[in-house]
Amino acid sequence: MASAHHERLDGGGYHRGLDAGQLGTTARILAVADICEALSADRPYRDAMPREKMLGIMRGDTGSGLCPECFEALELSLDLGTATLVPPPSRPPQRWRSAWLRPGRPAGR
């Protein structure tokens, strides 16, 4: 199930090209949660997106990529306050980030 969270409902995802008929509920929920986290968290190459921008991007991908029902559940949970976006941790010092992003740095370390 976790291996399918990069799949899309239209079959254009990674890594097996599964479509809606082959994706279970758990994979659909994980896909929505993964994208929500990816867009709402600070990354070394960009700041976290504001909630409305994140939801707009995800909304644009519902139906073809994301399960509309799972996205609706996320949006409703955020609106009701039963789910919250965790504030990003403080950013590492720039010196550390520069070293982390250094070309040739071994992956996974």
GROMACS elastic network, one bead per residue, 0.5 to 0.9 nm:
[ bonds ]
;  ai    aj funct       b0    kb
    1     4     6  0.54600   500
    1     5     6  0.71981   500
    1    23     6  0.84229   500
    1    24     6  0.75971   500
    1    26     6  0.64710   500
    1    27     6  0.53500   500
    1    30     6  0.86033   500
    2     5     6  0.56072   500
    2     6     6  0.87140   500
    2    26     6  0.80037   500
    2    27     6  0.62821   500
    2    30     6  0.72048   500
    2    31     6  0.88880   500
    3     6     6  0.73487   500
    3     7     6  0.85080   500
    3    15     6  0.81704   500
    3    27     6  0.80089   500
    4     7     6  0.53195   500
    4     8     6  0.87059   500
    4    13     6  0.87433   500
    4    14     6  0.77711   500
    4    15     6  0.76151   500
    4    16     6  0.79494   500
    4    18     6  0.78556   500
    4    23     6  0.73759   500
    4    24     6  0.89014   500
    4    27     6  0.56241   500
    4    28     6  0.83002   500
    4    30     6  0.85277   500
    4    31     6  0.80229   500
    5     8     6  0.81687   500
    5    13     6  0.88997   500
    5    14     6  0.84802   500
    5    23     6  0.89765   500
    5    26     6  0.85362   500
    5    27     6  0.50582   500
    5    28     6  0.67110   500
    5    29     6  0.81159   500
    5    30     6  0.55702   500
    5    32     6  0.82973   500
    5    34     6  0.76193   500
    6    13     6  0.57843   500
    6    14     6  0.52966   500
    6    15     6  0.71430   500
    6    27     6  0.84837   500
    6    30     6  0.87780   500
    6    31     6  0.62504   500
    6    34     6  0.86515   500
    7    10     6  0.85501   500
    7    11     6  0.68042   500
    7    12     6  0.69066   500
    7    14     6  0.51308   500
    7    15     6  0.68045   500
    7    16     6  0.73815   500
    7    17     6  0.63341   500
    7    18     6  0.60391   500
    7    19     6  0.73423   500
    7    20     6  0.89598   500
    7    23     6  0.80239   500
    7    27     6  0.82295   500
    7    28     6  0.85841   500
    7    31     6  0.77146   500
    7    65     6  0.77905   500
    7    66     6  0.89605   500
    8    11     6  0.53107   500
    8    12     6  0.56338   500
    8    14     6  0.77650   500
    8    17     6  0.75692   500
    8    18     6  0.70135   500
    8    19     6  0.62574   500
    8    20     6  0.72659   500
    8    23     6  0.85753   500
    8    28     6  0.86241   500
    8    31     6  0.84535   500
    8    64     6  0.69126   500
    8    66     6  0.63916   500
    8    67     6  0.85653   500
    9    12     6  0.75438   500
    9    13     6  0.79294   500
    9    18     6  0.74350   500
    9    21     6  0.79628   500
    9    22     6  0.87103   500
    9    23     6  0.75858   500
    9    28     6  0.86133   500
    9    62     6  0.88476   500
    9    63     6  0.70222   500
    9    64     6  0.55554   500
    9    66     6  0.63392   500
    9    67     6  0.70033   500
   10    13     6  0.77721   500
   10    17     6  0.85633   500
   10    18     6  0.79948   500
   10    19     6  0.53036   500
   10    20     6  0.65056   500
   10    63     6  0.80872   500
   10    64     6  0.52084   500
   10    65     6  0.61262   500
   11    14     6  0.86377   500
   11    16     6  0.84665   500
   11    20     6  0.71120   500
   11    64     6  0.86793   500
   11    65     6  0.82707   500
   12    15     6  0.89705   500
   12    16     6  0.88805   500
   12    17     6  0.55222   500
   12    18     6  0.75226   500
   12    19     6  0.75586   500
   12    64     6  0.89502   500
   12    65     6  0.80044   500
   13    16     6  0.72870   500
   13    17     6  0.52431   500
   13    18     6  0.70449   500
   13    19     6  0.82277   500
   13    65     6  0.79448   500
   14    17     6  0.58563   500
   14    18     6  0.81559   500
   15    18     6  0.80942   500
   18    21     6  0.79095   500
   18    22     6  0.57655   500
   18    23     6  0.67389   500
   19    22     6  0.54482   500
   19    23     6  0.64185   500
   20    23     6  0.52787   500
   20    24     6  0.81308   500
   20    28     6  0.89834   500
   20    67     6  0.84293   500
   21    24     6  0.80116   500
   23    26     6  0.81648   500
   23    27     6  0.62005   500
   23    28     6  0.67723   500
   24    27     6  0.55230   500
   24    28     6  0.64338   500
   24    29     6  0.88614   500
   25    28     6  0.50782   500
   25    29     6  0.61834   500
   25    30     6  0.85939   500
   25    67     6  0.89758   500
   25    70     6  0.84717   500
   26    29     6  0.51533   500
   26    30     6  0.61017   500
   26    31     6  0.85609   500
   27    30     6  0.50732   500
   27    31     6  0.60906   500
   27    32     6  0.87586   500
   28    31     6  0.51683   500
   28    32     6  0.64907   500
   28    33     6  0.87518   500
   28    66     6  0.70240   500
   28    67     6  0.60528   500
   28    70     6  0.67829   500
   29    32     6  0.52922   500
   29    33     6  0.61916   500
   29    34     6  0.85315   500
   29    66     6  0.89213   500
   29    67     6  0.79344   500
   29    70     6  0.57724   500
   29    71     6  0.81296   500
   29    74     6  0.89916   500
   30    33     6  0.50026   500
   30    34     6  0.58362   500
   30    35     6  0.85001   500
   31    34     6  0.51394   500
   31    35     6  0.62254   500
   31    36     6  0.84958   500
   31    66     6  0.70988   500
   31    67     6  0.85432   500
   32    35     6  0.53856   500
   32    36     6  0.60719   500
   32    37     6  0.86182   500
   32    58     6  0.81227   500
   32    66     6  0.65665   500
   32    67     6  0.76961   500
   32    70     6  0.67346   500
   32    71     6  0.62454   500
   32    74     6  0.77975   500
   33    36     6  0.50613   500
   33    37     6  0.61230   500
   33    38     6  0.85290   500
   33    71     6  0.88043   500
   33    74     6  0.80381   500
   34    37     6  0.52132   500
   34    38     6  0.60601   500
   34    39     6  0.86488   500
   35    39     6  0.60686   500
   35    40     6  0.83798   500
   35    54     6  0.88394   500
   35    58     6  0.76687   500
   36    39     6  0.54255   500
   36    40     6  0.59965   500
   36    41     6  0.84504   500
   36    54     6  0.70160   500
   36    55     6  0.79108   500
   36    58     6  0.77518   500
   36    74     6  0.88539   500
   36    85     6  0.87048   500
   37    40     6  0.52229   500
   37    41     6  0.58723   500
   37    85     6  0.80763   500
   37    86     6  0.89374   500
   38    41     6  0.57036   500
   38    42     6  0.82063   500
   38    43     6  0.81846   500
   38    48     6  0.84151   500
   39    42     6  0.80094   500
   39    43     6  0.87964   500
   39    48     6  0.63105   500
   39    49     6  0.58522   500
   39    50     6  0.86229   500
   39    51     6  0.88332   500
   39    53     6  0.88828   500
   39    54     6  0.58790   500
   39    57     6  0.88999   500
   40    47     6  0.84795   500
   40    49     6  0.50965   500
   40    50     6  0.68121   500
   40    51     6  0.69172   500
   40    54     6  0.65504   500
   40    85     6  0.73456   500
   40    86     6  0.85330   500
   40    87     6  0.85930   500
   40    88     6  0.80975   500
   41    47     6  0.72174   500
   41    49     6  0.71542   500
   41    85     6  0.88356   500
   41    86     6  0.83279   500
   41    87     6  0.77800   500
   41    88     6  0.57104   500
   41    89     6  0.87275   500
   42    45     6  0.82247   500
   42    46     6  0.63342   500
   42    49     6  0.78911   500
   42    88     6  0.61064   500
   42    89     6  0.80480   500
   42    91     6  0.78481   500
   43    46     6  0.51940   500
   43    47     6  0.60259   500
   43    48     6  0.69188   500
   44    47     6  0.77451   500
   44    91     6  0.86741   500
   44    97     6  0.69334   500
   44   100     6  0.87045   500
   44   101     6  0.78899   500
   46    49     6  0.85484   500
   48    51     6  0.89670   500
   48    54     6  0.89866   500
   48    88     6  0.75013   500
   49    52     6  0.82045   500
   49    53     6  0.62799   500
   49    54     6  0.59113   500
   50    53     6  0.54763   500
   50    54     6  0.62453   500
   50    55     6  0.87143   500
   51    54     6  0.51446   500
   51    55     6  0.61139   500
   51    56     6  0.85403   500
   51    85     6  0.82625   500
   52    55     6  0.50736   500
   52    56     6  0.60052   500
   52    57     6  0.86326   500
   53    56     6  0.50281   500
   53    57     6  0.62744   500
   53    58     6  0.86472   500
   54    57     6  0.53173   500
   54    58     6  0.62863   500
   54    59     6  0.85472   500
   55    58     6  0.50511   500
   55    59     6  0.58385   500
   55    60     6  0.85061   500
   55    71     6  0.88963   500
   55    75     6  0.76200   500
   56    60     6  0.62162   500
   56    61     6  0.88426   500
   57    60     6  0.52571   500
   57    61     6  0.67394   500
   58    61     6  0.51854   500
   58    62     6  0.65233   500
   58    66     6  0.76306   500
   58    71     6  0.77055   500
   59    62     6  0.53171   500
   59    63     6  0.88119   500
   59    66     6  0.84005   500
   59    68     6  0.82512   500
   59    71     6  0.74756   500
   59    72     6  0.89067   500
   60    63     6  0.84912   500
   60    64     6  0.88686   500
   61    64     6  0.59913   500
   61    65     6  0.52657   500
   61    66     6  0.58373   500
   61    67     6  0.87845   500
   61    68     6  0.89024   500
   62    65     6  0.56073   500
   62    67     6  0.58106   500
   62    68     6  0.51937   500
   62    69     6  0.88870   500
   62    71     6  0.72242   500
   63    66     6  0.57424   500
   63    67     6  0.58740   500
   63    68     6  0.57139   500
   64    67     6  0.79317   500
   66    69     6  0.87617   500
   66    70     6  0.76834   500
   66    71     6  0.70391   500
   67    70     6  0.53374   500
   67    71     6  0.62045   500
   67    72     6  0.85719   500
   68    71     6  0.51241   500
   68    72     6  0.59858   500
   68    73     6  0.85608   500
   69    72     6  0.50218   500
   69    73     6  0.61714   500
   69    74     6  0.87216   500
   70    73     6  0.50535   500
   70    74     6  0.63462   500
   70    75     6  0.87124   500
   71    74     6  0.50784   500
   71    75     6  0.61806   500
   71    76     6  0.85441   500
   72    75     6  0.50642   500
   72    76     6  0.59940   500
   72    77     6  0.84207   500
   73    76     6  0.51408   500
   73    77     6  0.59920   500
   73    78     6  0.85561   500
   74    77     6  0.51107   500
   74    78     6  0.61825   500
   74    79     6  0.85927   500
   74    83     6  0.77160   500
   75    78     6  0.51806   500
   75    79     6  0.61530   500
   75    80     6  0.86287   500
   76    80     6  0.60283   500
   76    81     6  0.83639   500
   76    82     6  0.84781   500
   76    83     6  0.87486   500
   77    80     6  0.51697   500
   77    81     6  0.59058   500
   77    82     6  0.50239   500
   77    83     6  0.51134   500
   77    84     6  0.79326   500
   78    81     6  0.50930   500
   78    82     6  0.63127   500
   78    83     6  0.50226   500
   78    84     6  0.58355   500
   78    85     6  0.79022   500
   79    82     6  0.78526   500
   79    83     6  0.81795   500
   79    84     6  0.89777   500
   80    83     6  0.76030   500
   81    84     6  0.62861   500
   84    87     6  0.89020   500
   85    88     6  0.87206   500
   86    89     6  0.87230   500
   87    90     6  0.89934   500
   88    91     6  0.81088   500
   89    92     6  0.87589   500
   91    94     6  0.82839   500
   91    97     6  0.87935   500
   92    95     6  0.82031   500
   92    96     6  0.63982   500
   92    97     6  0.64207   500
   93    96     6  0.54213   500
   93    97     6  0.64099   500
   93    98     6  0.87685   500
   94    98     6  0.60255   500
   94    99     6  0.85929   500
   95    98     6  0.52048   500
   95    99     6  0.63894   500
   95   100     6  0.86471   500
   96    99     6  0.51710   500
   96   100     6  0.60761   500
   96   101     6  0.86804   500
   97   101     6  0.61588   500
   97   102     6  0.85224   500
   98   101     6  0.52559   500
   98   102     6  0.61040   500
   99   102     6  0.50878   500
   99   103     6  0.88634   500
   99   105     6  0.84852   500
  100   103     6  0.87519   500
  100   105     6  0.73861   500
  100   109     6  0.89217   500
  101   104     6  0.87755   500
  101   105     6  0.73187   500
  102   105     6  0.58408   500
  103   106     6  0.88554   500
  104   107     6  0.86539   500
  105   109     6  0.80340   500
  106   109     6  0.62938   500
